[in-house]
């Protein structure tokens, strides 16, 4: 009987600790030590690595012509931060925020940019085989949204696709009108049948 009484406060404490964890001001997700690692800008504002990477993908045109370095504008104060060559993963990590996370997340995991993706590789021992010298490698990549801006020109095709779309709309409208006419005819003929049932001597209805 004493074990459940001890477990309930522990569960409540875990829920409270999760609720008190700091979160990113852009996506409102709690920080972690992988994709949501708290990164510092030059203005000392802190955001998660994923949000800064997505912001960088949107701001690809804002580059320094002399050094070719990327400038990132802070979402709060608009102060420009010059990004390293490796992008947002190379920014300084806020140790103050990282230390507020659970103890197993105090160590920052290696994350890097690979084209339009943010990638993370983790090596763990194979729990199925139980052999300590057979690690299983997990590689997780997330799209940072740069592909959306690349796919934008597909929507700007003013030629034949627009004309075909208009023809399709006209066909739909014509089909709708035909269906409506058929529906009216069916309703009228069904009314006549009912009228004939009551008045068999009447041959037509106006």
N, C-alpha and C positions, 0 to 999 in steps of 0.2 A: 504493500500500500504506500510505502514511502517513496518508491521509485517514480511513480507518476507525478507526485508532488514536486520532486526535484527536476523533472524533465520539463514541466510547464514553464517555470521561470526562465529556464535556459532557452526554450523556443521563443518566448517573448523577447528575451534579450537579443536574440539573433534578428528578429523582425525589427526591433528598434534600431539596431546597429545598421541594418540595411537601409532603413528610412533616413538615417542621419548621414549617410554617405554623400559626399559632394557630387554634383552633377554638372554636365556641360550646359552652358547658357544658351547654346544654339539648338541642340537636339533634345535637351532635358533628360538624357540618359546618364546613369551613374558612371563614373570613371572606372576604368580597370587598368591593367598593365599590358594590354595588347592593342586592339584597334581604338579603344577609348582612353588611351594614355593621355594624361593632362600635359599639354604642351604650352610653353610660355612664348608669347610674342615680345617684341622689344618694348612695348608699352606696358608690360607686366600683366596684361590680361591673359587668362588661361582658357583654353578650349581643347576639346578632345582631338586626337590625331585624325580621326575619320572626317570630322567636320572641316578641319583645316585643309585636308587633302581635297575634299570636294570643292571647297572655296578656291583652292589653287587651280583646279580643273576648269572652273568657270572663268577665272582671271588669267587664262593663258596668254592673252594678247598684251597684258600689262607687263612688259619686260624692259629691262635696262639695256639700251642699245650698246653701251660701252662694254660692260662686262658680261652681258647676256644672263644676268641673274634675275630671278623672279622676285617681284615685289608683291607682298600680300597685305591687303588693307584690313585693319582690325574692324570687326563688325560693330564694335562699341564706339571707339574714338576715332576711327579712320586713320590712325597712325600707320605708316607703311613699315613693314618688316621685310628685310631682304632675306630671302630663303637660301639656305645652302644648296649645293649642287644636288644633294640627295633628297631634296624636298623637305616637306614637313616632318618626316621621321627623324631628320637630323637636328630638329629644333631642340632647345633645352627642355628637359622635363621638369615639371613643378614637383620637387621632392616634398614640399609642404603638403600638397594635395595627395601625393602618392602615399605618404605615411598615414593618412587618415583612412586609407582603404584597409580591408582585412589583411592579416599578416602574410597570407600566401600571395598577395598581390603587391607587396612592397618592392619586389624585384621586377624591373622593366624587362619585357620580352622583346627580342629583336624583330622589328617590322620594317619592311622596305617597300619602295615603289617599283613596280615592274610594269612598265608601259602605262596603261590606264587602270591598273589594279593595285590595291594595297595588300601585301602578302605577309603571311606569318607562318613560320615553320617550327614545329614542336616535335622533339624526339622523346618517345616514351617506350619503356620496356614492354615487350609482348606479354600480356598477362595470361594469354591462353596457353602459350608454350611453357611459360615459367622460366625460360632461359634468360639469364641476365645479359648475355652478349648478343641478343637479337632485338634491338630497338625497332619500334615501329614509328616511321616518320609521318607526321600529319602536316600537310601544307594547305592552308586555308587562304583564299584570295577573295576580296570583295571589290566590286566595281565602284570607283569613286565618282562616276557620273560624267567623265570626259567624253564617253561615246555618244551621249545625248547631243552634245554640240556638234559632233562629227556627222551624226545622222540628220541634222537639221536641213541641209540642202535637199534631201529627198522630198521634203514637203513643198519646196519651192519649185515646182515644175508646172509652169503655166500653160503648157502645150496640150497635147492630146488627152492626158489623164483628166484634166478639168472638163474638157468637152465630153469625154465618155461619162464622167460623173453627172453632167447636166442631162445627157441623153438618158442615163439610168433614172434620174429623178423624173423626167417626163414620162418614161415608161411606167414608173410607179404611180404617177398621178393619173395616167390614162387607165391603168388597171384598177385604181381606186374608184374612178368615175364609173367604169363598166360594172364593177361589183355593186356600187350603190344603185345603179339603174336596175340591175337584176334583182336586188333586194326589194326595191319599190314595186317591181312587177310581181314578185312572189307575194308580197304583202297584199297587193290589190287583188290578185287572183284568189288568194285564200279568203279575203273578205267576200268576194263574189260567191265562192262556194258556200260560205256560211249563209249568205243571203238567199241563195237558191234553195237551201235546205228549209228555210222558213217560208219562202214564197216560191213554190215550184212553178207557178204560171208566169213568172217574170222572166223574160229572155235576156235582158241586158240591164245594166246599171249605169247611170250617168253620174 
